[in-house]
Amino acid sequence: MSSTPAARPETGPDPIGRAPTGASAADLARTAVRRADHLLAAPAPARLGDVVPAPAHVTPDPTADFTLPPDAAIRVGADPGARAVAAQLAALLRAPTGYPLPVAAATGPAPAGPLTLTLSGTPDTAAPATDDALGAEGYRLDITGDGVRITAGTPAGLFHGVQTLRQLLPPQVESTTPVAARWVVPGGTIVDRPRYAYRGAMLDVARHFFGVPDVLRVIDHLARYKLNHLHLHLTDDQGWRIAVDSWPRLATVGGATEVGGGPGGHYTRDDYRRIVGYAAARHVTVVPEIDLPGHTNAALVAYPELAPGGSAPPPYTGTDVGFSYVDPASERTYDFVADVLGEIAALTPGPYLHIGGDEAFKVPADAYAGFVERVQRIVAGLGRTMVGWHQVAPVTHLPGRVLQWWGTKRDDPVTADAVRRGARLILSPGNHAYLDMKYAEDTPIGHDWAGLVDVRRAYDWDPGSHLADLPADAVLGVEAPLWTESVTTRADIEFLMFPRLPALAELGWSPRATHDWAAFRERLAGHGPRWEAAGITYHRAPEVPWPTAPTGVPTPRQSPDEHTTPT
């Protein structure tokens, strides 16, 4: 323990002490140096290639490791998007390091410095114009003994570069309080860009409702691994989760239930705007789903006029599917659809509206096709691209239509025919990508209808060749859905996401040539300490060589009966 009079005693959870309240930047820097002097040894830096998802090109330079100094500043140009990323980097690093890390404007050609963010080809930088090479989301990360420079053509690329830098720092970077560490980054260059434009995960907030803070935390998890779409399953038999001004009982009545008879809940318009804005700041696009024509019991409870025969069904809190549907022969139904999708589109700046379309078992085929064709035209009239589960494949194609495929067999002639007619695919195979599948037979929560999905099964498939008779360029991307019939807490969500979410993220981002299970499991293992430092619940999959023993992060409850209420 330090005997320096100016140092605060190292007691409680603060291992390095802090400068006095109101201290200057210089005082903060000196305090950080003083605390760092108590380290017995500097931790070995990560290897440049230890990144998930695997970068496209990695060129290590073992002679060029960089140590972040306490007086470092972040230099960035005038572009508001770039400055926002610089502020996010500063916030990320200030908490664990205790360093002040001011964000400094770079006017004129940006010089080399400890941390520099550069939008390529802009007038206030001297960086090469790499926009074409890096695309809309790519980045270049250069690490030398003098500093770190991230170059990209867009703020999204800079943001992804920051996530890579984050992984190259010691695991303690995930701490929310100052930690005694030497902040060493391995030297070299990474040039990186995504394989697919669409990389996402789905959270079902209809079966069990999750409040805004939980959704924001999920967005952080996606952004950490360069996933760029959050699909929100907002409506189902058990609950309607988004306020619609023109149909207010959808939220107040339809949102008052959930699986097991809990209180349910819904997002106000301001709640939803907060989610969308938080996601956008992290370069994540929200994809709202209003499931139609089936999975609509909650809507029918609120508005019986939408039901065939006009009779209200009782509220539903079980887990069966396929029994409910809005009346496809009623004009009132299409008024409802137009009003709801119109309000959701006005609140959602992204290009996609997801209309569900799955498991409408009681709707005759002709009526189903007519309904989906008409809803497609409503979506197109709103200037949006329609996404639907692959059950909508046989319906007449409209330009831009996207199918989300969740099958378990690799041969699907109906979907292949839809692709020949112009549809594009988001791949979510249930037996590889569904995060609600159990890892093993004794997993305390989740399902097994698509089989058991351990980490290797989540990783060992290729989206470009998974479905027979489909050209590789028909694949828009990948998505990992998480249905919540058995999921009731934030810890449950994280337990099922980690470590499988990074596996799906790598399939969506990294070049096919980098996919190798043996290498991936080694890289993935190093993320266990990072998740522990961040307080993230995860499954310690036995097929991954985790480097440390668990450190007391929360775990899901152990009894499946605590999560699932029988129908």
Salt bridges, closest charged atoms under 4 A:
GLU10 OE2 - ARG35 NE 3.00
ASP14 OD2 - ARG8 NH2 2.81
ASP14 OD2 - ARG18 NH1 2.77
ASP27 OD1 - ARG30 NH2 2.44
ASP50 OD1 - ARG47 NH2 3.06
GLU137 OE2 - HIS160 NE2 3.04
GLU137 OE2 - ARG199 NH2 2.80
ASP142 OD2 - ARG140 NE 2.80
GLU174 OE2 - ARG166 NE 3.00
GLU174 OE1 - ARG224 NH1 3.06
ASP204 OD2 - ARG207 NH1 3.30
ASP214 OD1 - ARG490 NE 2.70
ASP220 OD1 - ARG282 NE 3.21
ASP236 OD2 - ARG207 NE 3.40
ASP236 OD2 - HIS233 NE2 2.61
ASP236 OD1 - HIS295 ND1 2.77
ASP237 OD2 - HIS295 ND1 3.92
ASP245 OD2 - ARG269 NE 3.57
ASP270 OD1 - ARG273 NH1 2.78
GLU289 OE1 - HIS231 NE2 2.71
GLU289 OE1 - HIS233 ND1 2.79
GLU305 OE2 - ARG332 NE 2.81
GLU331 OE1 - ARG374 NH2 2.73
ASP335 OD2 - ARG332 NH1 3.96
GLU343 OE1 - ARG269 NH1 2.87
ASP358 OD2 - HIS295 NE2 3.43
GLU359 OE1 - HIS295 NE2 2.78
ASP417 OD2 - ARG421 NE 3.08
ASP460 OD2 - ARG456 NE 2.84
ASP462 OD1 - ARG195 NH1 3.00
ASP462 OD2 - ARG512 NE 3.68
GLU479 OE2 - HIS231 ND1 2.70
GLU485 OE2 - ARG207 NH1 3.42
GLU485 OE1 - HIS447 NE2 3.26
ASP492 OD2 - HIS563 ND1 3.04
GLU494 OE2 - ARG217 NE 2.36
GLU494 OE2 - HIS221 NE2 2.87
GLU506 OE2 - ARG523 NH2 2.72
GLU522 OE2 - ARG521 NH1 3.67
GLU532 OE2 - ARG540 NH1 3.53
GLU562 OE1 - ARG557 NE 3.70
